[in-house]
Amino acid sequence: MKKCESCGEIFKKFDNIVFVNEQDYFHKSCVVLVPVEYAVFAKPKGGDFLGMCSDDDLDCPLLMLEEGEYLKEGEDKE
């Protein structure tokens, strides 16, 4: 029988469990869940699903792109 990797108790039929790294099971009450991914949709509301991203994927062009891939302050489009 499967046990919680944190507390070692065998799971009961209606326990809330979390499956981690495609190998480990935990009681939801034994772990802390931190939302780190976002579903990205096109605007306006109800737009197409574009994909997933994490907090690391939310930043300004200066930190995410190479020079020449974005406009600098005061620069116009070519």
C-alpha positions as CSV (number, residue, x, y, z in Angstrom):
1,M,0.0,0.0,0.0
2,K,1.1,3.5,-0.8
3,K,2.3,5.7,2.1
4,C,2.8,9.5,2.5
5,E,6.5,10.3,1.9
6,S,6.3,12.8,4.7
7,C,4.4,11.3,7.6
8,G,4.5,7.6,6.6
9,E,0.8,7.0,7.0
10,I,-1.0,4.7,4.5
11,F,-3.4,6.7,2.4
12,K,-7.1,6.3,3.0
13,K,-9.7,6.2,0.1
14,F,-10.7,9.9,0.3
15,D,-7.5,11.6,1.5
16,N,-6.4,14.6,-0.5
17,I,-3.0,13.7,-1.9
18,V,-0.3,15.4,-4.0
19,F,1.7,13.6,-6.7
20,V,5.3,15.1,-6.9
21,N,8.0,14.6,-9.5
22,E,6.1,11.7,-11.1
23,Q,7.1,9.4,-8.3
24,D,6.2,10.6,-4.7
25,Y,2.9,10.9,-3.0
26,F,2.1,13.2,0.0
27,H,-0.9,14.1,2.0
28,K,-1.9,17.6,1.0
29,S,-1.9,18.5,4.7
30,C,1.7,17.4,5.0
31,V,3.1,19.8,2.4
32,V,2.9,23.5,1.4
33,L,1.8,24.2,-2.1
34,V,3.3,27.3,-3.8
35,P,1.8,28.4,-7.1
36,V,4.7,28.9,-9.5
37,E,3.1,28.5,-12.9
38,Y,0.6,30.6,-14.8
39,A,-1.7,29.7,-17.7
40,V,-1.3,32.4,-20.3
41,F,-4.2,33.5,-22.5
42,A,-4.5,36.1,-25.2
43,K,-6.5,39.2,-24.4
44,P,-9.4,40.0,-24.4
45,K,-10.9,37.7,-21.7
46,G,-11.6,34.3,-23.2
47,G,-8.8,34.5,-25.7
48,D,-6.8,31.6,-27.0
49,F,-4.6,29.6,-24.6
50,L,-0.9,30.4,-25.4
51,G,0.9,28.2,-23.0
52,M,2.4,28.0,-19.5
53,C,5.0,30.2,-17.8
54,S,6.6,30.5,-14.3
55,D,7.7,33.4,-12.2
56,D,11.1,33.2,-13.8
57,D,9.5,33.9,-17.1
58,L,8.0,37.2,-16.0
59,D,10.5,40.0,-16.3
60,C,11.5,43.0,-18.4
61,P,13.2,42.6,-21.9
62,L,16.5,44.0,-20.6
63,L,16.9,40.9,-18.4
64,M,15.3,38.3,-20.7
65,L,16.4,39.3,-24.2
66,E,19.7,40.0,-26.0
67,E,20.7,43.5,-26.9
68,G,19.2,44.3,-30.3
69,E,16.1,42.2,-29.6
70,Y,14.3,45.2,-27.9
71,L,14.0,49.0,-28.2
72,K,16.1,51.1,-25.8
73,E,14.5,54.1,-24.1
74,G,13.9,56.9,-26.6
75,E,14.6,54.6,-29.6
76,D,12.0,54.4,-32.4
77,K,10.9,51.4,-34.4
78,E,12.8,51.0,-37.7
